[in-house]
Each structure stands twice: as C-alpha cells, then as structure tokens.
Amino acid sequence: MHSYIMKFIIIFLLFTQFLFSKSLEKIILYEYIRVGVKFEYKPFAFINEEGKIDGFEIDLIKSMMDRLNIRVKFIEVSSKNKEKMLLDDKIDILLAGMIPQENQNSGMSFSKPYFFDEQIVLVNNKEKINSFSDLKGKYVGAIKGSTHLENFLKIQPDVTSISFTQYPQLISALTHNNIDAVTADSSWAKAQMKLHDGKFKILDDVISTNKYAIALKSDNVDLKKTINSLFEKISNDKTYENIYKKWF
C-alpha cells in the first residue's frame, strides 16, 4: 500500500511538472493568459475612470489574444517585482516597459519590439532649466527599480537622486517642487504634459533610445514564436497602427 501511494505521488509530481513546463499548451487548454502590467503607467496601462484596466499595452495584448480566442487576465506588477513575478510563474508574459538590452542573461527572452521610446528629463516649465548641466546640485527623481537614475547619473552625476515607488508620487513631487526634475520615458512624460497642460517641459537632450518588448521565461520557446506571429498579424492588418494612433 505504501509503495502504491509513493508511485502515485511521483507520477502526480511528474505530471504537474510537465503541465507547468508547457506554458503555451496550458494557456490554450485553459483559454486564458496571465499578463503582467503596471496599473499606473498611463498611457500604457492604467485604471480608467470606470475602474477598468485600459491603455496601449492592454489593447495590444487583447487584440493579439483575440486571434486565438484566449482571454486575458491582467496582473499588477511593479518595477521592483516584475521580473520575479515572471520567473516565479506568477504571470505568463510581462510588458511594463521591458527593455531587452537591460535584461540579458536574466532567465528571460523577449519578443520582437512593440514600441520604441526615449529616456528624457521632465522639468517644471517655469524653472530656468534647459539642459543637463543646469541640473547640477538639483534634486532628480525616478521610479525605484528602473534603470532611469543609473542611466542619468552617467551623464550628470552632480545631482541628488531620489527614488519613488509609484508614478503618481513621482509626478506629485515635481508638481509641488519637492524635486527639480524627473527622468523617465518620453511617452509617459508627454502624457503628463498633456494631463497638466502647460506646467511641464521636456529637455531637448535625450539620455537613451529604448525598445520595449514582451518578456517571457527563456524556456517558453513555442509561446515566444506564437507571440511574434500574432504581433506580425496585427501589424500587417493595421490593427497595431490603429491602436498606436488611439493612444499616441
């Protein structure tokens, strides 16, 4: 009897391991995919006035998964925990501003790029700050867990850097002059300029140009191929173009 129970346990464990190693098959079987996004990163992903998740990345993934009749379950991630969420199988794929060149040899692989962006500096429009050199001795904020401060400090190290855990805190600090500048992605900064009409400006100098891609665990080869194929389809039939125009 004891031997029978042990055999059952071993078979069960092997079967469970097989299921969880076959990410694409599991997604198709259960007809839904778990997608990690930030819930406060407008216009990419955010909670709208109706209390629903909305944004560019939301429409992008939904349009891709509609081709397979796969439902999408969006799961909130942060800059601090997003990679761990993916590697611990809490999510199947990860968006949230993932940059392949910053995550090499990390146990992750990446789809074809779905968005191109620039890292910039955002300041109050009334301040006499027009270049990186003008920020010497100033306070510069960025999101904790991102590479924005690290990249900026390579160019202008003579600042006091402050990290924030959430984007609303970051823009609030700039609005109330608790910091002198924010370094972030251009797309997010432009959304803030639109939201706070006339209050902010982007400095002309660009820190870096980045490609956003969908992150997966490196062993999910078939899922990566499927993601790339779906992205190619929505690009060819102008679905991607329409989504882009809607948000940018």
URJOLIN-V811818 format. One record per residue. N is the residue number from 0. PHI is phi in whole degrees, 0 to 359 (* if undefined). BURIAL is b if it has 9 or more other C-alpha atoms within 8 Angstrom, else e. Layout:
# URJOLIN-V811818
n	phi	burial
N	PHI	BURIAL
N	PHI	BURIAL
This chain:
# URJOLIN-V811818
n	phi	burial
0	*	e
1	298	e
2	298	e
3	297	e
4	296	e
5	296	e
6	297	e
7	298	e
8	297	e
9	297	e
10	298	e
11	298	e
12	294	e
13	295	e
14	295	e
15	297	e
16	298	e
17	298	e
18	300	b
19	281	e
20	272	e
21	252	b
22	299	b
23	296	b
24	299	e
25	295	b
26	297	b
27	294	b
28	298	e
29	268	e
30	60	b
31	206	b
32	232	b
33	264	b
34	242	b
35	272	b
36	219	b
37	277	b
38	267	b
39	224	b
40	245	b
41	294	b
42	264	b
43	284	b
44	203	b
45	196	b
46	270	b
47	279	e
48	295	e
49	272	e
50	80	e
51	249	e
52	289	b
53	212	b
54	133	b
55	299	b
56	294	b
57	294	b
58	296	b
59	299	b
60	292	b
61	300	b
62	295	b
63	289	b
64	286	b
65	300	b
66	294	e
67	249	e
68	57	e
69	257	b
70	284	b
71	246	b
72	251	e
73	273	e
74	239	b
75	287	e
76	231	b
77	233	e
78	300	b
79	282	e
80	248	e
81	297	b
82	294	e
83	296	e
84	301	b
85	289	b
86	292	b
87	269	e
88	64	e
89	280	e
90	222	b
91	267	b
92	222	b
93	226	b
94	253	b
95	62	b
96	67	e
97	280	b
98	247	b
99	305	b
100	293	e
101	266	e
102	228	e
103	286	e
104	55	e
105	245	e
106	84	e
107	243	b
108	235	b
109	225	b
110	284	b
111	297	e
112	300	b
113	248	b
114	199	e
115	245	b
116	216	b
117	232	b
118	270	b
119	227	b
120	235	b
121	251	b
122	225	b
123	291	b
124	297	b
125	279	e
126	283	e
127	273	e
128	239	e
129	235	e
130	206	b
131	298	b
132	295	e
133	291	e
134	272	b
135	303	b
136	80	e
137	264	b
138	258	b
139	238	b
140	251	b
141	201	b
142	280	b
143	295	b
144	97	e
145	273	b
146	262	e
147	298	b
148	295	b
149	302	e
150	295	b
151	293	b
152	294	b
153	291	e
154	266	e
155	226	b
156	279	e
157	272	b
158	224	b
159	261	e
160	265	b
161	229	e
162	259	e
163	236	b
164	276	e
165	225	e
166	295	b
167	301	e
168	295	b
169	296	b
170	289	b
171	295	e
172	297	b
173	289	b
174	300	e
175	264	e
176	61	e
177	282	e
178	226	b
179	265	b
180	201	b
181	233	b
182	251	b
183	199	b
184	281	b
185	300	b
186	298	b
187	293	b
188	298	b
189	295	e
190	295	b
191	291	b
192	297	b
193	290	e
194	290	e
195	249	e
196	312	e
197	82	e
198	275	b
199	241	b
200	216	b
201	258	b
202	294	b
203	293	e
204	291	e
205	252	b
206	280	b
207	199	e
208	249	b
209	236	b
210	249	b
211	267	b
212	219	b
213	277	b
214	265	b
215	223	b
216	293	b
217	297	e
218	271	e
219	272	b
220	295	e
221	294	e
222	295	b
223	298	b
224	298	e
225	295	e
226	301	b
227	296	b
228	294	e
229	295	b
230	295	b
231	297	e
232	294	e
233	287	b
234	284	b
235	288	e
236	263	e
237	71	e
238	298	b
239	299	b
240	302	e
241	293	e
242	294	b
243	299	b
244	296	e
245	297	e
246	256	e
247	231	e
